[in-house]
Amino acid sequence: LNPQAVDETSKYLLFWLRSVRLHAPDSSLILVGTFLSDLEKGQEDVVMIDRFLKKLAREKFPQIRPNTEDDLLLFPIDNRYNLGILPLKRAIERIVHNDPKVAVKIPMRWLRFLDSMLSKRKHTSCLSIKQVAAIARDMGVTSVEEQEDALRLFHNRGAITHLTGSETLHSIVTIRPQWLLDNLSLVIRDGDLHQLDEQEIEKAGLGEDVRNTFTEGIASRDFLEFVWKYNTDFFVDLMRSAMLLSDWNFGTDRSYLIPSQLKTVHKDHVQAPRCLFNFSESFLPMGVFQRLVSLCVIHGSRHLEKGKPSMRPELYKNFAVVEIEPNFVVRIGEDTDDQTISLSS
């Protein structure tokens, strides 16, 4: 590998390793290298790649479970020729067997309840809480309290997704989690690389709405209803609860701010910052700055709700100017090179 490729690969892998460490510190992680047969020098290349990975892991990623059978950090495999599959399979079985969370005992009726819910995936991606309650009762899980306990366990294990931050979120149980990602990616996306059907957009009279969404980060309610149909309230609540979206009250039409879709980069840094969040010794997680902008806009919008005037926020991909209190303006900037977020007033 040339130095530039090594540097880019290191940044890419470190981002995901650090993300796993941040969001799932107690989970086990297995590094799998695919297309083993395509390596020109075979085992020599495997050793070189493994040495590279071990160098990256010096930051201490305790979640990584090494390939002890081959004395490697990664598991080199090739599905086409069944190479390396058995050591990987044995490692997964060993990790699962030794995981104390797997040893939790649950009633058989809970398993029947889960299996019955998941059997509906052939026809739908989600169920209403009323449908789920009916399934639970049929499987012998009769009390609401026990149903909620079972759903909480299934959610924590990743079998389903059931969020409870609002009444709207609680009303839906997702039995095919990919459905959530597919729908969120309709509005959190690169509008240049992943374009929507332009003819349908223009036919619906939403051309300007789409442009505003993917350049200014301001999505109209009409556009969200166009892509999410009857699930709009659910996905708005989902994004709002994750601070991926906030209500935008600085216009006449009902709209929402989606900071991740801001495209214009501000060239100047925050001058004389009063507060500096320095992530250089670890890493600045993606989305922290955007969530901070959402929180500031939400706070500043409260004065509009009370009938008080407020300055329209000035927003960029990496910079924001927001009046969070009457006559109190904050400036927030993100520097991905220095891994910092700065704030001044």
Secondary structure as GFF3:
##gff-version 3
##sequence-region A 1 345
A	DSSP	alpha_helix	3	23	.	.	.	ID=ss1
A	DSSP	beta_strand	31	33	.	.	.	ID=ss2
A	DSSP	three_ten_helix	36	38	.	.	.	ID=ss3
A	DSSP	alpha_helix	43	56	.	.	.	ID=ss4
A	DSSP	three_ten_helix	57	59	.	.	.	ID=ss5
A	DSSP	beta_strand	74	76	.	.	.	ID=ss6
A	DSSP	three_ten_helix	79	81	.	.	.	ID=ss7
A	DSSP	alpha_helix	85	98	.	.	.	ID=ss8
A	DSSP	three_ten_helix	100	103	.	.	.	ID=ss9
A	DSSP	alpha_helix	108	118	.	.	.	ID=ss10
A	DSSP	three_ten_helix	119	122	.	.	.	ID=ss11
A	DSSP	beta_strand	126	128	.	.	.	ID=ss12
A	DSSP	alpha_helix	129	138	.	.	.	ID=ss13
A	DSSP	alpha_helix	144	156	.	.	.	ID=ss14
A	DSSP	alpha_helix	167	170	.	.	.	ID=ss15
A	DSSP	beta_strand	172	174	.	.	.	ID=ss16
A	DSSP	alpha_helix	178	184	.	.	.	ID=ss17
A	DSSP	alpha_helix	198	203	.	.	.	ID=ss18
A	DSSP	alpha_helix	207	211	.	.	.	ID=ss19
A	DSSP	pi_helix	212	216	.	.	.	ID=ss20
A	DSSP	beta_strand	218	220	.	.	.	ID=ss21
A	DSSP	alpha_helix	221	228	.	.	.	ID=ss22
A	DSSP	three_ten_helix	229	231	.	.	.	ID=ss23
A	DSSP	alpha_helix	232	241	.	.	.	ID=ss24
A	DSSP	beta_strand	246	248	.	.	.	ID=ss25
A	DSSP	beta_strand	255	257	.	.	.	ID=ss26
A	DSSP	three_ten_helix	259	261	.	.	.	ID=ss27
A	DSSP	beta_strand	275	278	.	.	.	ID=ss28
A	DSSP	alpha_helix	288	305	.	.	.	ID=ss29
A	DSSP	beta_strand	314	315	.	.	.	ID=ss30
A	DSSP	beta_strand	319	325	.	.	.	ID=ss31
A	DSSP	beta_strand	328	335	.	.	.	ID=ss32
A	DSSP	beta_strand	340	344	.	.	.	ID=ss33
###
